[in-house]
Structure formats: C-alpha cells, structure tokens
Amino acid sequence: MPKRPSSFILPSLALVLAPAAQAAEFHASPAGSGTECSKSSPCKIASFWSKAAPGDALNLENGVYQGNDSMIAPPADYNSANGGKCQSLFGGSPGKWITIRAVSDGEAIIDGQWTRAPAFLLCSEYIALEGMRFQNSKISVVTLNRSHNSVLRRVSAYNANYHLPPDPTACPNAKYDNYHVLEIVYGSTYNLVEDSIFGGAGRNLMNSFGDSNFNIFRRSILVGGGYVRENQIPGCDKVRSDAHGEALQLYGVSDNVIENIVAFGLGNWQGRKRPNQAGVNIWANQNDEAHRNRYYGTLVMDYPGYGFYHASVCNTTTAAPEADSDECLTKAYYENVVAYRNGQNMFAKNGREHRISNATFLDAGQGESSSSKLKLGILQDQRFDADKTSSWHYENLLVAGNAQYGCQGTSNLSPGDVTFDHAMFYGNAAGDFDPNCKKTVQKNVTVGVSPALTSLVYVDSSSPAATAGKAGGAVGADLRCRYSSRFENGTIVTDRTSESMWPLPEDFNERVKAETLEIHGAAYDVNAKVLDALGPRDVSKLKCPADAGAGGSAGAGSAGAAGAAADGGTGAGGSDVDASGAGSAGMTGGSSAGGATASPQKGSDDDGGCGCRSATRRPSGAWLVLGLGFLRLARRRKR
C-alpha cells in the first residue's frame, strides 16, 4: 500500500537511490471479477488499491459502476480523535500520480445510487481522476478531505444529497442534508480541478472550505447550484429563511484561484425548491478568514440572487452584530470577469484592499428567473465594518443595462473607500449612481454613452468602450484568452496566455449538452448561450489577441506557509501537479498526454501583491501545471 512514511528522503537523493520502476496499467469494469486487474481479466475498483504503486494507472472500462467495491474510495489512515488527523497519506509521489481514468470520457459512470459516495479521497495525495462521471451520492458527490496535490481532470459530477435547511425553532430535531457536488475541505491544499462539468442537486456545485488553501479551479462549466434533491425536508415542513446555495463558494479559504469558469443559473428546474441562489462567492463566517482569492476570465449569468457575492461576518456576535469583520476578508482580485442577467450582478459587502479590473456588469434583473428585489449592477455595502476601513478599487469597469441603479450604496457606506478609476456607466434604469454611490471617488468615469456591445466575450474595437479605459485601453472584460496558473515555490502564479478560450471544442460542448439533457431535462449549449447572447457571433473576432500575454496578469498571490508535518504530512519539497492523461483534453481541445514540464521560475509576492508574470508559451496540447515546493500549510492559527 503506497503510504507516505513519516520521514522522507530528499527528492534529488531519492532519484539516485531508487531502483527504476515501470509504471503498471491495470483495468477494472462494472462486472469485473478478476484478481489481477488485467485487460483480459478486469477487477472491481476496490481490488486496485492494494496493488497500486506511484505512477500506476487504473483504466475504467465503459459502463455504470455501482456497489461498495465500485466507488473511488482509496484507503485512509485517519484518526478521528482530537478533531481528526491523517496518520499518513495514501497515493503517488511527486511526478508519479496514481491515476484512475475512464477509457472513454464520460462513459465510465460511478453511481452512488443515493446510498454511497461515488468519490471520497481522505488523507490522500498525488491521485488523479480523469474522464469519469460521478452521480447520485449519499453525501457530497466528489470529496477531497485533508488531501493534497491531486488532480480532477475532464470529470463530471451531479446530484448530491441536499435538502433545504429546516427551521431550527419549528423543527429542532430535523435532519439536514447539507452536501455539495464537489467539495475540497479541511485543509486540502495544492489541488487542481480542470476541464470538468458540475450540475444537478447540491447546495454548492463547487465548495472549498475550512483552510483548503492554494487550490486551482479552471475551465469548468457549472450548471445550476442550490437545487434540492427533493422538495420535502426530512422531518420538517418549514424552511429556514436564510438558506442559500451557490454555483461556487470559497468559504473560509485563502489563495485559491478561479480561472475561465462559466456558471449558468437554471431558473425553474422541474419545480424543485431552491434557496437564495447565487453564482460565485467569497465568504468568511464568524470564525473564518479569506484572503487573496482571485478570479480570472470568469462568466456568471442568469442567477436569481447574485452573480458575484463577497462578504465577511467574522467577529460578529448576537451582542455585537456590527463588529469589525473586514479584517478577515482582504485582497480579493477580479480580472476580466462578466456578470450578466443576475438578480444583482455584484454584491460587494465588506473587506479590505479588493481590486476589480476589467469587469462587465450587465442587465441585472433582466433574466427570466431574477428574484432579487434590488436589480443592480453593483450593491456597495459596508456592513460589519465598525471602523469603516473596507476598501474597493474598480478600474476599467463597464456597467450597463441594469434594471435599477448601476451602483447603489447602503446608508452605512463610507464613499471615500470606493474608487471608480476609468469606468463607463450607461442605460441603468434608475440611474447610474444612487445618492450614496455618487459620493464615491470617481476618476475618468464616462456616462451617457452607449457601449454598443455585440458580445459578452469581448468589447469590439468599434465600441466607445474600447478606448475609455486606462492608457486608452478598453473598459469591460475580455474573456477570449485562457489563463494558466501553476504552483510555484509554495504559491500560485497566474499567466494570461495568448491561447483562445472560445469557442469551446465541439466534443466538450457536445458532452455538456448530452449530460445536462439527461440530468436537467434541457441541453445546455454553452457556445450558443455565451457567444450568441447579444447577437449572432462573429467567429473572426473570438481569437485571443496576439499580445494578450505580453504583460502578464495582476493578482494577489502570497507565499505558502512553511512545510509543516501536520495531519501526517511530511513537509517535503515538491512536484508538478500534472498526471499523464489519455483521451481528449476537455476544454483544451487536445490530448493531455505527452507534455513537457516548463522550467520553474520564481514567483515574488511577499506582501500579498502580484504573484504573476508574463505568459509562457507551451506546446499546443501540453497543458501542464507546475507545482514546485509542496509546502503543507500550518494548522489554523489560534484565535
């Protein structure tokens, strides 16, 4: 069993001392009964774990996998005493993942039948899951718990066991099934999720929680979020009033990166109840902190509540409901993001030193499922900020067509803490700024000029918005380019590449359509919904500009903590988070096999500023993420 020992040999020395080993290929099938896990005699998935060694792969034949022996559940050396701790970690080693992959993307279906968890990685590391579909879980569908340096690539997942929360007064003993489609929780770090699809029932489709810092989520499609498994609440008929669910939530975590994510609200899905439903949020609860999280190239549309939501309630109590919470939520960064037809496009509640660069907030309250009473481009709040030190800086911003104000500020807002630096506001039905937002700091703000947008993905060169930004550049977002983040020296470095994001490769788009038709009853054509939203697409204008990666991207990175041997880890030096893949590469449009690792380069970011640099060019189809210095985060700081 490939468990990581409590002591370790330095990687460079290990390469000299370790004998050469040939990675083995194993095979499993739904009806497998073999003991060798060979192509001619496949086994059940559970039979693989005792054979697996670093670098080995298990190939899953097509079919529906059901039963205890057919779930993805590596052995876990876990002690639940004293809050839970991993005694050791099961998995591969730097550069040698244990890989479980579908022979054909989307055709190996791991079905929990609502009685099992399709994928549960506890105390694992260097495990790669590729190409499978997971569905119908007793708890969350795919879980990484206290797990590190692992990869989910070209997977899809649907239907967690989620019901609306019961009213605690009316039903104090009612069971609450509060589960997510994908969750990365309890100190899981340096993991990568890419080229994947998430939907169906579940409170959140993607949820990162509990000090699960330094994770990358990229190029994935989120359909829905917040929908229940069934309307009835077990043991209760009264719903808690403040229930909410999201497509993606960063909850009490820091230094996570979201890039090229596309999230769609569903509206009325089969009459299922849903809580206050939002797109993506960053949240710090009463005992949490969330710092330096970053969004790049992300689109959120058609959510009835909020598109982007950003808030902290740390330090608050019943006795002190207006305590100072902004210190727990700092240095969030948004670059090239779009919120379209949400109830409110941006709810900016509190926190310090946040920056939004090249954003488009369009047509709030205009979607058919919009339920928010305030249909705003931006709701600028300052609750839970007793010392009034929250700060938001918007630059190259485009806010247009919203059903009420372009920017509305609450009565507790300190206007000097909000800056609009080069922005265009137009056609917001109640006005561009309400009286509170009118008092904000405004530099080079254009009003009354139509941006004449023709696409959600870019600002056309013929638009007045194309030259209204800083240094004669554009206001608004440009989603045409892919971002590429990697782990480097204990942090995450992000490049804006010159490789085009749109249109999505046709095979990936067709997979989204087929699976959402089966799960949701409607085929979601992502290319059509995004590229034709404001009129027929002009394919000739979708290519990423040739100079897109020249300047790199500005972000909020930070150095990782020293490699602590907490939770059974070793604090050992690192590896690249990449597992050799087979088959199509999802949204990358090429094979994921055979890539060469880029040379490591140092990221500089001691003060929480930019952890980024100019784009590196990689061979087409070789999408690799570099992860040097696997530095385990120190345990949660004492409060």
N, C-alpha and C positions, 0 to 999 in steps of 0.2 A: 504494500500500500504506500503510495508516494507521499508520505507526510514530510513536511519540512522540519528538520530537527531544531532543537532549541539553540544549538550552536551552529556556526556556519564557517565555510572556507571562503576566503575572498574569491570573487568570480575569476580574476585573472589566474590565480593559482589553481582553481578548480579545473580550468581548461587544460592545464598541463597534466594534472594528476588523474583526471577522469578518463577511463578507457572509452574508446569510440563505441557508440551505441547506435544501432539502426532503428529509427522510429518504426513502430509497427502499425499496421492498418487492421482494424477489427470491424466486424459487421453485426448489426442487430436488425431484427424485423419484428412486427407486431406479434407474429406467431412463433417467433424463434424459440427453439428448444435445445440448441446445441450447447456444448460446453466450451468449445474452442473459439467461439465468436468469429468464425471464418466466413468467407464469401459463400462457400458451399454449405456451411452449417452455422447459420446465424444464431445468435443467442438473444435473450432478453437484455434490456439495457442494464439492469441491476447486476448482471454477471460480468460486466465490463470492469467495474471499479477495482476489483481485486487484481486484475491483470494490467491495469493502466500504469504506464510509466511516463515521465516527462517526454514530450514530443509525439506521443501516440495519438491516434485518431480513431473514433468510433463512427462508422458510416451507417446512417439510418436509412433503411430501405423504405420505399413509399408505403403508406398505409396509416391507419389510425391506431395509435398506441394507447392502451387502456390497462388499468390494473396496477397494483403496487410495484411490480417488477418492471414497469414500463415508463415510470416517471424519471425525470432528471433530478436525482437526489444523491449526490456524492456523500460518502460517509463524513460525519462531522465529529471531531474530537472536542466536544463542548461541555463545559461545566456550568450549570445554571446557577450555582451558588454565588452569592455576593454580586448580584446584578448580571451575571453571565460572563464567561470568559472562554476564549478558544485556548485549548492546551497546545495545539499545533494546527497547522494549516494543510489541508489536502489539496493537491493539484500538481501542476507542472513546475517549471523553473524558468528563470529569465531566458527568453528566446526559445523555450521549448514548452509551448502550451499543450495541455491535454485538450483535444478538440473533439466535440460531438457535433456532427454536421449531417444535414439532410443530403441524400444523394441527389434529389431534385428539390429546388427551393419551393417551399410551401406545400410539399406533398407528403412530408412526414409530420403527422398531426399528433401532438401529445395532448390527450383529452383527459382531464381530471374527473369528468362526469359529476362535478359538484361535490365529490367526496374526497378528493385528493388535490395536492398542489402539483401542477404539471412540472414546475421547475423551482427547486429550492436549494440554493447554494448557501450553506452555513459554514463558516470557518474554511473557506476555500480561497485559492489563489491560482493565477495563471491557468484558468479554464476558459475556453472559447466555445460559444454556442452559435452555430451558423445554419441559417436556412430553414429552421423548423417553424412550425406553427403551434402555439400553445393556447389552450382554451378551457373554459368551464372549471374554475377552481373552487375548492372549499374555502380557501383564504385568498391571498393575492395570487395572481397567475404566475408571475416570474419574480422571484425574490433573491436579492443578493444581501445577505445579512453577515456583517463582520467579515466581508470578503473583499479581496483586493486584486488589482492587476488582471482583471478578467475582461472578456470581450463578448458582447452580443452583436452579431452582425447578420443582417438580412433575415431577421426573425420577425414573426408577427405574433401578437397576443391579444386575446379577447376574453371578456366575461369573468370578472372577479365577483366574489360573493359580497355584495354591498346592498344594504337596505338603508333607508333614511333613518337618522337617529331618533329614538323615541323621546318624548317629553319627559325629563327627569322627575317632574313632580307628579304627573298623571300616571307614569309607568316606571317607577324607580327600579323595578326588577327585570325589566325587559332586556333581552339580549340585543346587542348592537353589532352587526356585522359590518365593520369599517375597513374594507380591503380595497386594494388598488390593482391595476393591471400589471404595471411594473413598479417595483419598489426597490430602492437601493438604500439600506438603512443601517443604523447603529455602527457608525464608524467605518463603513465600507469606502475605500479610497482607491484612486487611480484606476477606475474602470472606464470602459468605453462602450457606448451604445450607438450604433450607426446603421443607416440604410434599412430601417425597420418600420413596422406598421403597428399601431395600437388603437383599440377601439372596444366597443361593446360596453357591458356593465362594469362599473367600478367607480369609486369615489374620485380617484385621480387616475389618469391613464399613465402618467409618469410621476413618480413621487420620490424625491431624495430627502432623507430625514435623518436627524439625530447625529450630527457631526460627520455625515458622509461627505467629506470634502474632497476637492480635486478629482471630480469626475467630468467626463465629456459626453454630451448628448448631441448627436448631429445627424443631419439629412434623414429625418424620420417624419412620418405622416401620422398625425393624431386626429382621430375622428370621434367627436363627442367629448365625453368626460362628465362625470357626475350622475350618470344614469344608474338606476337601481336594477338589481336582478329581477325583482318583482315588487309590485306596489305595496303589498301587505307587509307591515312591520311585525316580526315575530313577537307576540305577547303584548302588542300595543296598537292602538288606533289613532294616536295623536302624535304629530311630528314636532320635534324641537324646532323652534322658529329660526334659529341662526344657522341652520345647516347650509353647507356649501360644498361644491366639488369643482375640480379643475381638469383641464387637459394636462397641465404640467405644473408641479409645485416644487419649489425649493424651500424646504421647511427647516429652519434652524441649521442651515449648512452654509459653508463658505467656499469660495474659489471654484465653483462649478462653472462650466462653460456650455452654453446652448448655442448651436450654430445651424443655420439653414433648416430649422424646424418649421413645419407647416401644420397649423391646427385649425380644424373646422368645427363650428357648432352644428348640431344636427336638427335643432328645433324639436318638433313633436315626434319622438321615436316610439312608435307602437303604443302611444298613450302612457308611457312609463313616467312615473313621477321623477322629478329631479330637484335638487336643492338650488340655491342661488348659484348659477352656473357661470364659470369664468374660464378664460383661456389659459394664461400662464401667470404665476405669481411668485413673489419672493416674500417670505413670511418669517417673522421672529416672534414666537409666542412668549409667555411670561418668563420662561427660564431658558430662552434660546438667544442665539446671536446669528447673524447672517451678514457676511462681509465679502466684498469684491466679487460678487457673482456677475456674470457677463452674458449678454445676448447679442448674437451677430446674425444678420441676414434672415431674421425670423418673421413669419407672417401669421397673424391670428385674426380669424374672421368669423362673423356670424354667431358670437356667443351672446346670450341674452343679458348676462350681467356685465362683466368687464372683459376687455381684451387683455391689457396688462394691469396687474394689481401689485401694489408694493407697500407693505406696512409692517410695523413692529408694535407690539404691546408689552414688551419686556418691562419689568419693574412695576407694572401696574398691579394694583390690588383693589379689592372692593372698597377699602378705606381711602385709597389714593388712586382713583381712576384716571387722573390726568398727570401721572408721574412722567418722568423724563425717559422716553423709550428710544429716542432717535440714536443714542449711542450704540445701540445693539444692531443697527442696520446701516451700514456705511459703504460707500464707494461702489455702488452698483453701476454698471456701464451697459448702455444700449447703443448699438451701431447698426445702421441700415435695417430698421425694423418697421413693419407695417401693421397697423390695427385698422380693420375695415368692417363696418356694419355691425359692430358690437353694441351692446346697450350703452356702455361708456367705453371709450377706446383706451383711456389711460387714467387709472386711479392712483395718484401719487400722494400717499398719505404722509409719510414722515421719513426720517433718516438723514444722514449727513453725506455731503460730497458726492451726490449722484450726478451722472452725466448722461445725457441723451443726445446722440449725434446722428444726424441724417435719419429722421423718423418721419413717417407719414401717418396721420391720424384722420381717417376719412369716414364720413357718412355714419357717425354714431346714431343709433336709434332708427336707422333706415332698414334694418334687416327684418324679415318677417317674424322672427322669433324673439325680437328685442323686448325685454320686460323691465328694464331699468326705468325708474321714474325720471332720473336725470340722464338725458341723452346728449352726452358731452364729448368733445374731443379730448379734453383734459379736465379732471376734477383735482384741483390742487388743494390738499388738506394740510393741516398741521396739528392733528390730534396727538395726544400722548407725547407732547414735547414741551414740558414745563418751562425749559429755559429758552425756547424759541431759537434753536440753533440748527434746525433742519435746513438743508440747502439742496437746491436742484438747479442744474445748468442745462438748458436746452440750446442746441446750436444746429443750424441748417434744418429747421423744422418746418413741416408743411401740415397745416390743419385746415380742413375744408369740408363743406357739405354736411356738417353735423346738425342734428335736428334741433338742438338748443344752442348753448354757447360753445364757442371754440375753446375757451378756457373759463372755468368757473372756480373761484376761490372761496373757501369757507370763511366764516367770520373770525376764526382764530388764526388766520394766515398772517404771517409777517411778510409782506410783499417783497421786502428787500432781500429775502432769502431765495427768491426765484428769479432767474435770469433767462430772458429770451434773446439770444445772440444770433442774428440773421434768421428770420422766420417769415413765412407767408401765411396769412390767415385770410380765408375767403369763403363767402356763402354759408356762414354758420347762422342758422335761422334766428336765434335770439340775439345775435351779435357776436363779434369776435372775442370780446373780453367783458366779463361782468364787472361791477364796480370794484370788487376785491382784486381781480386779476389785472385791472387797469393800472393798479399801483405797483405792479411788479417792475423789475428792471428790464427795459426793452431797448435793444440796440439793433438798428437796421431791420426793423420789422415792416414788412410790406402788407398793406391791407387794400381791399377793393379791387384787386387784380386777379382775374381768373387764372388758375394754373393750367387750365385746358389739358387735364390729364387724359391719356389714352391707354394707360396700362397701370396695373398695381405693381409691376415688377421694376419699372424704371420711369424716370422723368425724361420725356422726349426733348431732343435738342431744340425743337421749335417752341417749347413751352416757356413762358416768362419765368417759371420756377427754375429753369436750367441755369440761369445766371444770377439768381437772387441770393446765393449763399456766400460764405466766406471766400475771399480771394477769387470772386467771380464764378465759383462753382455752383452746384445745384443745392436747393433746399429739397427735402424729401429723401426717401430711401431709394437705393439701387440694390435690388435683390438678384441681379443677374450673375453674380460671381459666387463661387464656392469659397468657404473659409476652410482652413485646415489647422486644427490645434494639435498639439503634441505635449507630452510630459517631458520636461527637461529640467534637470537639477532641482527636483522637488517642487516645481511649479508647472504651470501650463502656459505655453507660448502659442499665440494665435497669429496666423497669417491670412490675409485676404489674397487668394490666388487669382490667376487670370484664366482659370478654367470655368466654363459656363455651367450654371446650375439648371437652366431651363432651355427647352422643355425636359421634363423627366424622361429617362429612357423608356421606350414604349413597353418593354416587357415588365418593368417595375410598375408602370402606370396601370397596365392590364391586371397585374396581381392585386393592386389596391382595389380596382373595380370589382374583380371577381369575389374577393374576400368580403368587402363591405356589402356587396349584394347579398351574400349568404348570411352575414351576421346582422346587418341593419335593414335589409329589405330594399336597399337602394344602392346602386353602383355609384361610387364617388370617382368621377373622372377628374383627377387633380389638375392635370394640364388644362382642361377646359374651364374648371371653376376659377383657377387663378389667372390664366393667360387671356381668357375672354371675358373677364369680369367687367371691364369698362369698354368693351367693344371687341370686334374681331382682332385677333393677334396679328402683329406684323413680325413674322419669323425672322426677318432680316435684322431686326433690332434687339433680338434676345441674347445675342452673343455678348459674353463678358468683355468689356473694353480691354484692349490690349495692355493698357498701362495700369490696370486695376490694382495689381500687387506692388506697384513701384514704391509706395510709401509705407506699406505695412498697415496695421490697424492699431488704433489706440485702445488700450484696455486697462483693466485693473487687476493685475496679477500680484502674487506675493510669493515669497519663498516658502517652501514647505517646512514643516517642523522637523526637528532632528529625528533620526530614525530610532524611535523608541521601541522597545521589545514588549509593548503592551499587547494584550489579547493573544499571547502565544506567538507573536511575530518575532522577527529576528533583527529588524532594523538594518537589513543587509542592503548593499548597493544594488543598482537596478538593472532594468532591461527595457526593451521596447514593447509597448502594448500593441502587438500585432500577432495574429495567428494565421498561419498559411491557410488559405481558403480554397474552395473548389466551387465551380459553377459560376453563375452570373453574380455581379457585384452590386445588385440593387441599383441605387440612385447614382452610382459611379459610372455605370454604363460600360464596364469592362470586367475582366477577370481580376479577382483579388489574389490570385496566386502569383508567385514568382517575383515579387517586388524586392527591391534592394533598399536597405535601410540607409537613410540620409545621415550625413555626418553630424554629430552632436555639436550644437553651438550654445554658448552660454546665454541664458536669459537674465536680464538685470532688472530687479524690481524690489529693492529693499524697503521702499516707503509706500508700497501699495499702488504705485503708478503703473505706467505701461509695462506689460510683460511681453511685448510684441516686437516684431521686427519685420523687415520686408519679406515678401513671399519667396519661398524656394521653389524651384522648378523640379518636378519629379516626372519620371517616365509615365506616359499615359497608361492608366490601368493599375499602376503600382501605388495604391492608396495605403500608405503605412503611417502609423503614428509612433513617434519616438518617445520612449519613456525612460529617461536616464534618472538614476537616483531614486529608487523606490524607498521613500522615506516615510515610515509609518508615523502618523500624527500622534502627538502626545495626547494623553487622556484629557477629557473635557476639563477645562480649568475650574477650580473651585470658585464658588460664588459667595 
